[in-house]
Amino acid sequence: MRELAFVSAAELAALIRSRQVSPVEVMRVTLERAEASQPVVNAFITLCPEQAMAAARAAEAVVMCGDDLPPLHGVPLSVKDLVPTAGVRTTWGSRIFADHVPTQDAAVVARLKAAGAILFGKTTTPEFGQQCLTQAPLFGRTRNAWSAER
C-alpha cells in the first residue's frame, strides 16, 4: 500500500470502508505529518489533534458496527482559514480577527462533515485571500511543501 499521506480522499474512504485501514490510523498519520512539516512549511494556523482523534475513534466505532458509511467517512479534512469552522479559530489571515472563533460551520464544512470527513486543522491564507502567495501579517509566509526554498 502507498504511504497514506499520498492516497486520495476517495481511496482513503474505500480503504476505511473495507477495513484495510482505520480512521484512527489515518488520522494519526495525518497529524504526525502535519506536525512534522509545520516548522518548515508553516501550512497551518491551527491543528486540532484532540478533537480530530476523538472524531476518528468515533468513526472507527461506526466502521466496526458494520453500519452504512457516508462517502468520506473517516477521511481527514483541513480547510483554508477563509472558511468558518465552529469552535475552531478563523482569522482570514488578519490580525483584526486573530481571536475569532465562529459558532457555526460554513455550509461547505457542514456538508463535508455530514459526508463523514473529520476536520483536523486550518491552513494559512494571505490576509482576506487577497494575494496569490500565502504571506500574511498574522502567520507569516507559507513555504512550498515540495521545496521550502521556493
Secondary structure, 3 states (H helix, E strand, C coil): CCCHHHCCHHHHHHHHHCCCCCHHHHHHHHHHHHHHHHHHHCCEEEECHHHHHHHHHHHHHHHHHCCCCCCCCCCEEEEECCCCECCECCCCCCHHHCCCCCCCCCHHHHHHHHCCCEEEEEECCCHHHCCCCCEECCCEECCCCCCCCC
